């Protein structure tokens, strides 16, 4: 009888040990799975953050342009340089205008009787000097206009590069050659390698402002009609190509 009691007690002890062992294995397995899930989540989070950072950097690059192609002050004032830049760009823009059923001219800015201050355009990257009368002068402005063009739909059916507007007076602007029910778009080419554009009216001075005779620019003028970043990436690439050649 004692022998049976001893055997029964041993059996109960072994069963208990077996259950504890199984429970331990289950807990270890669950812990391992939890750690793997946590590591996986961490990796996914890291990948997402990297992707978002890359996307943000890409967007900033697209908005700001390369920033590598610039024109020095010395080259800016060298005889014939700006005319050469604008003519090369106009030649390229001519084919672009034809495809769009438009005319394009190198006339984008002019003004009548005025004071002694420099003329400028407002852009997202700062003020761009459009005419230098040394008041306040080149060094005051962060940007400088090296050329420009105007795209419009000609009432005469003209396609590509043209000087047909020159037959009209300054006061008439584009009113005698452009279909005013359709867009008139000005491009200004700047020495930072960027192009800014403006949906204009018929006036040649639209989008441009003049500093005072003392060379000061009131804040009210800085908040006037502003050029925006051009979305014409092909045109920007062409301007940067031209500037890179001129700078050699």
C-alpha positions as CSV (number, residue, x, y, z in Angstrom):
1,X,0.0,0.0,0.0
2,X,2.8,2.4,0.8
3,X,4.4,1.6,-2.5
4,X,1.3,2.7,-4.4
5,X,1.1,5.9,-2.5
6,X,4.7,6.7,-3.3
7,X,4.1,6.0,-7.0
8,X,1.0,8.2,-7.1
9,X,2.9,11.1,-5.5
10,X,5.7,10.8,-8.1
11,X,3.3,10.8,-10.9
12,X,1.6,14.0,-9.7
13,X,5.0,15.7,-9.3
14,X,6.0,14.7,-12.9
15,X,2.7,16.0,-14.4
16,X,3.1,19.3,-12.6
17,X,6.7,19.7,-13.9
18,X,5.5,19.0,-17.4
19,X,2.7,21.6,-17.2
20,X,5.2,24.2,-15.9
21,X,7.6,23.5,-18.7
22,X,4.8,23.9,-21.3
23,X,3.7,27.1,-19.7
24,X,7.3,28.4,-19.8
25,X,7.7,27.5,-23.5
26,X,4.4,29.3,-24.3
27,X,5.5,32.4,-22.4
28,X,8.9,32.4,-24.2
29,X,7.2,31.9,-27.6
30,X,4.7,34.8,-26.9
31,X,7.6,37.1,-25.7
32,X,9.6,36.2,-28.8
33,X,6.7,37.0,-31.2
34,X,6.0,40.2,-29.3
35,X,9.7,41.3,-29.7
36,X,9.6,40.4,-33.5
37,X,6.4,42.4,-34.0
38,X,7.9,45.4,-32.2
39,X,11.1,45.2,-34.3
40,X,9.0,45.0,-37.5
41,X,6.9,48.0,-36.4
42,X,10.1,50.0,-35.7
43,X,11.6,49.2,-39.1
44,X,8.3,50.2,-40.8
45,X,8.3,53.4,-38.9
46,X,11.9,54.1,-39.8
47,X,11.2,53.4,-43.5
48,X,8.2,55.7,-43.5
49,X,10.1,58.6,-41.8
50,X,12.9,58.2,-44.4
51,X,10.5,58.2,-47.2
52,X,8.7,61.3,-45.9
53,X,12.1,63.1,-45.5
54,X,13.1,62.1,-49.0
55,X,9.8,63.4,-50.4
56,X,10.1,66.7,-48.6
57,X,13.7,67.2,-49.8
58,X,12.6,66.4,-53.4
59,X,9.8,69.0,-53.2
60,X,12.1,71.6,-51.8
61,X,14.6,71.0,-54.6
62,X,11.9,71.3,-57.3
63,X,10.6,74.6,-55.8
64,X,14.0,76.2,-55.4
65,X,15.6,75.1,-58.6
66,X,19.3,74.0,-58.9
67,X,20.7,77.3,-57.6
68,X,23.9,76.5,-59.4
69,X,23.6,78.5,-62.6
70,X,24.1,82.2,-61.9
71,X,25.4,85.3,-63.8
72,X,28.1,87.4,-62.3
73,X,27.8,91.1,-61.9
74,X,30.7,91.5,-64.3
75,X,28.9,89.5,-67.0
76,X,25.6,91.2,-66.3
77,X,27.1,94.6,-67.4
78,X,29.2,93.2,-70.2
79,X,28.0,94.6,-73.6
80,X,25.8,92.3,-75.5
81,X,25.5,89.6,-72.9
82,X,21.9,90.2,-71.9
83,X,20.8,90.7,-75.5
84,X,22.5,87.4,-76.4
85,X,20.8,85.5,-73.5
86,X,17.4,86.9,-74.5
87,X,17.8,86.2,-78.2
88,X,18.8,82.6,-77.5
89,X,15.8,82.1,-75.2
90,X,13.4,83.7,-77.7
91,X,14.7,81.4,-80.4
92,X,13.8,78.4,-78.2
93,X,10.5,79.9,-77.1
94,X,9.4,80.5,-80.7
95,X,8.9,76.7,-81.3
96,X,7.2,76.3,-78.0
97,X,4.7,79.1,-78.9
98,X,4.0,77.6,-82.3
99,X,3.0,74.3,-80.7
100,X,0.6,76.2,-78.4
101,X,-0.9,78.3,-81.2
102,X,0.6,81.5,-79.8
103,X,2.9,84.3,-80.7
104,X,5.9,85.3,-78.5
105,X,7.9,88.5,-78.3
106,X,10.9,89.7,-76.4
107,X,8.9,92.7,-75.4
108,X,7.9,92.1,-71.8
109,X,8.6,95.4,-70.0
110,X,8.6,99.1,-70.8
111,X,7.3,102.3,-69.2
112,X,6.5,105.9,-70.1
113,X,7.7,109.0,-68.4
114,X,9.0,108.1,-64.9
115,X,11.3,109.2,-62.1
116,X,14.9,108.4,-61.3
117,X,14.4,105.1,-59.4
118,X,15.2,101.6,-60.5
119,X,12.4,99.4,-61.8
120,X,11.8,96.0,-60.4
121,X,9.5,93.0,-60.2
122,X,8.3,91.2,-57.1
123,X,9.0,87.4,-57.0
124,X,8.7,84.7,-54.4
125,X,12.5,84.9,-54.0
126,X,12.8,88.6,-53.6
127,X,12.9,91.8,-55.7
128,X,14.3,91.5,-59.2
129,X,15.9,94.5,-60.8
130,X,14.4,95.1,-64.2
131,X,16.0,98.4,-65.1
132,X,19.2,99.8,-63.5
133,X,19.3,103.6,-63.0
134,X,21.7,103.1,-60.1
135,X,19.0,104.1,-57.6
136,X,19.2,102.1,-55.3
137,X,21.5,100.1,-57.6
138,X,22.5,96.5,-58.5
139,X,23.7,95.5,-55.1
140,X,20.5,96.4,-53.4
141,X,18.5,93.7,-55.3
142,X,18.9,89.9,-54.6
143,X,17.8,89.1,-58.2
144,X,18.3,90.7,-61.6
145,X,16.3,90.3,-64.7
146,X,18.5,89.1,-67.6
147,X,15.6,88.9,-70.2
148,X,12.0,88.1,-70.7
149,X,9.3,87.2,-73.2
150,X,5.6,87.6,-73.6
151,X,3.3,84.8,-74.9
152,X,-0.1,85.8,-76.4
153,X,-2.7,84.7,-78.9
154,X,-2.3,87.0,-82.0
155,X,-5.5,88.4,-83.6
156,X,-3.5,88.3,-86.8
157,X,-2.9,84.5,-86.5
158,X,0.8,85.0,-86.0
159,X,2.7,82.0,-84.6
160,X,6.1,81.9,-83.0
161,X,8.6,84.8,-82.6
162,X,7.3,88.2,-83.8
163,X,7.8,91.9,-83.5
164,X,4.3,92.8,-84.6
165,X,3.6,94.7,-81.4
166,X,6.3,97.2,-82.3
167,X,3.9,98.7,-84.9
168,X,1.8,99.9,-82.0
169,X,2.5,102.7,-79.5
170,X,3.7,102.1,-75.9
171,X,0.3,103.2,-74.6
172,X,-1.5,100.6,-76.7
173,X,0.6,97.8,-75.4
174,X,-0.6,94.5,-76.7
175,X,-4.2,95.7,-77.2
176,X,-3.8,96.0,-80.9
177,X,-2.2,92.6,-81.5
178,X,-3.4,90.2,-78.8
179,X,-6.8,88.4,-78.3
180,X,-7.6,89.9,-74.9
181,X,-10.1,87.2,-74.2
182,X,-7.2,84.8,-73.9
183,X,-4.2,84.6,-71.6
184,X,-1.2,87.0,-72.0
185,X,1.7,85.6,-70.1
186,X,5.0,87.3,-69.2
187,X,8.1,85.4,-68.4
188,X,11.1,87.1,-66.7
189,X,14.4,85.3,-66.8
190,X,16.6,86.0,-63.7
191,X,20.3,85.6,-62.9
192,X,19.6,82.8,-60.4
193,X,18.6,80.5,-63.3
194,X,14.9,80.7,-62.5
195,X,11.9,81.9,-64.5
196,X,9.0,83.7,-62.9
197,X,5.7,84.2,-64.8
198,X,2.7,86.5,-64.6
199,X,-0.7,86.4,-66.2
200,X,-0.8,90.0,-67.5
201,X,-3.1,92.4,-69.1
202,X,-2.1,94.4,-72.3
203,X,0.2,96.9,-70.5
204,X,3.9,96.6,-70.9
205,X,4.5,97.9,-67.4
206,X,2.2,95.4,-65.6
207,X,4.1,93.5,-63.0
208,X,6.8,96.1,-62.6
209,X,7.3,98.9,-60.1
210,X,9.7,101.9,-59.7
211,X,11.7,102.9,-56.7
212,X,11.4,106.5,-55.5
213,X,13.8,109.2,-56.7
214,X,15.6,108.7,-53.4
215,X,16.1,105.0,-54.2
216,X,13.7,103.8,-51.5
217,X,11.0,101.2,-52.0
218,X,7.9,101.5,-49.8
219,X,6.4,98.3,-48.3
220,X,3.2,99.0,-50.2
221,X,5.1,98.3,-53.4
222,X,6.5,95.0,-52.2
223,X,3.0,93.7,-51.8
224,X,1.8,94.6,-55.3
225,X,1.1,92.1,-58.2
226,X,3.7,89.4,-57.9
227,X,5.3,87.1,-60.4
228,X,5.1,83.4,-59.4
229,X,7.3,80.4,-60.0
230,X,7.0,79.2,-63.5
231,X,5.9,75.6,-63.9
232,X,7.5,75.4,-67.3
233,X,10.4,73.1,-66.4
234,X,11.6,72.9,-70.0
235,X,12.0,76.7,-70.2
236,X,13.9,76.8,-66.9
237,X,16.2,74.1,-68.1
238,X,16.8,76.0,-71.3
239,X,17.6,79.2,-69.4
240,X,20.0,77.4,-67.2
241,X,21.7,75.8,-70.2
242,X,22.1,79.3,-71.8
243,X,23.5,80.8,-68.6
244,X,26.0,77.9,-68.1
245,X,27.4,78.6,-71.6
246,X,27.6,82.4,-71.0
247,X,29.4,81.9,-67.7
248,X,32.2,79.8,-69.2
